[in-house]
Amino acid sequence: MDLYINVLLLILVFITGCFAVWLRDLVASTIILGVYSLLMATLWVVLDAVDVAFTEAAVGAGVTTSLLLFAIWLTGKSEHKSHRKQWVPFIAVIFTGGLLIYGTVGMPNFGDPTAPAHTHVSPYYIENSKIHTQAPNAVTAVLASYRGFDTLGEVTVIFTSGIGVLALLTVFRSRRKPRKRHL
């Protein structure tokens, strides 16, 4: 039964991702991306990664969708299509994709029990997390205790980027002429 649910969710994720890319209306595309994030959160729940699902739902479907809708409200809701071919972005994407594929060639096979991460680090965390941290599970121990400063750094980066986005949107809005609003 789980296999059918996983396959169904993956098909829906693929369809919503393609649909969001093909749409030309930015508001509709943003809404579809919010649905995409909720489907991904559901998939993470099915895969028993509830902490990742919570983050995906909060950040992906909530905050990101709100920021994108706000940015669209400030800039306009339709995409202006260019009539000339733009080869530089296409070449940059192909080059970056090639580098990423080349970088994955040297990685260990998926699920390989002899991979470096599985031979030293993982067993240590699994055996000692309850003793050292008193956390209810190993994931919480790793994220909150062993890698607490790393998690704090990630939160700081996300907070700083949010402040930067708000500052940019405020500057952009103040340069525009004020709109007349009828109540």
C-alpha positions in Angstrom: 0.0 0.0 0.0 2.8 2.4 0.8 4.3 1.9 -2.6 1.1 2.9 -4.3 0.9 6.1 -2.1 4.5 6.9 -2.8 4.1 6.5 -6.6 0.9 8.5 -6.6 2.5 11.3 -4.7 5.6 11.3 -6.9 3.4 11.5 -10.0 1.4 14.4 -8.5 4.7 16.1 -7.6 6.0 15.7 -11.1 2.7 17.0 -12.7 2.5 20.0 -10.4 6.2 20.9 -11.0 5.8 20.7 -14.8 2.5 22.6 -14.6 4.1 25.4 -12.5 6.9 25.8 -15.0 4.7 25.8 -18.1 2.2 28.4 -16.7 2.7 32.0 -17.8 0.6 33.6 -15.1 2.9 34.2 -12.1 0.1 34.1 -9.5 -1.2 30.8 -10.7 2.4 29.4 -10.9 3.0 30.5 -7.3 -0.2 28.8 -6.1 0.8 25.6 -7.9 4.3 25.8 -6.3 2.5 26.0 -2.9 0.6 22.9 -3.8 3.9 21.3 -4.8 5.4 22.0 -1.4 2.4 20.6 0.4 2.6 17.4 -1.8 6.3 17.2 -0.9 5.5 17.6 2.8 3.0 14.8 2.5 5.6 12.6 0.8 8.0 13.3 3.6 5.4 12.3 6.2 4.8 9.0 4.3 8.6 8.4 4.4 8.6 9.0 8.2 10.5 12.2 8.1 8.0 14.4 9.9 10.6 17.0 10.9 11.5 17.6 7.2 7.7 17.6 6.3 7.0 20.3 8.9 9.9 22.4 7.6 8.7 21.9 4.0 5.1 22.8 4.8 6.1 25.9 6.9 8.9 27.3 4.6 7.9 25.9 1.2 4.1 26.3 1.3 3.8 29.1 3.8 6.6 31.6 3.9 7.9 31.2 0.3 4.4 31.3 -1.2 3.6 34.5 0.8 6.9 36.2 -0.2 6.4 35.3 -3.9 2.8 36.6 -3.8 4.0 39.8 -2.2 6.8 40.2 -4.8 4.3 39.6 -7.6 2.0 42.2 -6.0 4.8 44.7 -6.1 6.1 44.0 -9.6 3.1 42.9 -11.6 1.5 39.5 -12.2 2.4 38.6 -15.8 5.7 37.6 -17.2 7.1 39.6 -20.1 8.3 37.2 -22.7 11.4 38.1 -24.6 11.3 37.8 -28.4 15.0 37.1 -28.8 16.8 33.9 -28.0 18.9 34.0 -24.9 21.7 31.5 -25.2 23.8 32.6 -22.3 21.4 31.4 -19.6 20.9 28.1 -21.5 24.6 27.5 -21.7 25.1 28.4 -18.0 22.4 25.9 -17.0 23.9 23.2 -19.2 27.4 23.9 -17.8 26.2 23.9 -14.2 24.2 20.7 -14.7 27.2 19.0 -16.3 29.4 20.1 -13.3 26.8 18.7 -10.9 26.6 15.4 -12.8 30.4 15.2 -12.9 30.5 15.8 -9.1 28.2 12.9 -8.4 30.3 10.4 -10.3 32.7 9.9 -7.4 30.0 9.5 -4.8 29.4 6.1 -3.2 26.4 4.2 -4.4 23.0 4.9 -2.7 22.6 2.7 0.4 26.2 1.4 0.3 26.9 0.2 3.9 30.6 0.7 3.3 30.3 4.4 2.6 32.4 6.7 4.9 29.3 8.2 6.5 28.0 4.7 7.5 31.2 3.3 8.9 32.1 5.9 11.5 29.8 8.8 12.1 26.3 7.2 11.9 27.1 4.3 14.4 28.5 6.8 16.9 25.4 9.0 16.8 23.1 6.0 17.0 24.9 4.4 19.9 25.6 7.6 22.0 22.9 10.1 21.2 20.5 8.9 24.0 23.4 8.8 26.6 24.9 12.2 25.7 21.9 14.3 24.9 18.8 12.8 26.6 17.0 13.6 23.3 13.9 11.5 22.5 15.4 10.3 19.1 18.6 10.4 17.2 17.5 13.0 14.6 16.7 15.5 17.4 20.0 14.7 19.1 22.0 15.3 15.9 20.1 18.5 14.9 19.8 20.1 18.3 22.8 18.9 20.2 25.6 17.6 18.1 25.1 20.1 15.3 23.4 22.8 17.3 25.8 25.6 16.1 25.3 24.5 12.5 21.5 24.6 12.9 21.8 28.0 14.6 23.9 29.2 11.6 21.3 28.0 9.2 18.6 29.8 11.1 20.7 32.9 11.1 21.3 32.7 7.3 17.5 32.2 6.7 16.6 35.1 9.0 19.2 37.4 7.4 18.1 36.6 3.9 14.5 37.3 4.9 15.5 40.7 6.3 17.4 41.3 3.0 14.3 40.4 0.9 12.2 42.7 3.0 14.7 45.5 2.7 14.9 45.1 -1.1 11.1 45.0 -1.4 10.8 48.2 0.7 13.4 50.0 -1.4 11.7 48.9 -4.6 8.3 49.9 -3.3 9.4 53.4 -2.2 10.9 54.1 -5.6 7.5 53.5 -7.3 5.0 56.2 -7.4 2.2 55.7 -4.9 -0.9 54.1 -6.2 -4.3 55.5 -5.6 -6.5 53.1 -3.7 -10.2 53.3 -3.4 -11.8 51.9 -0.4 
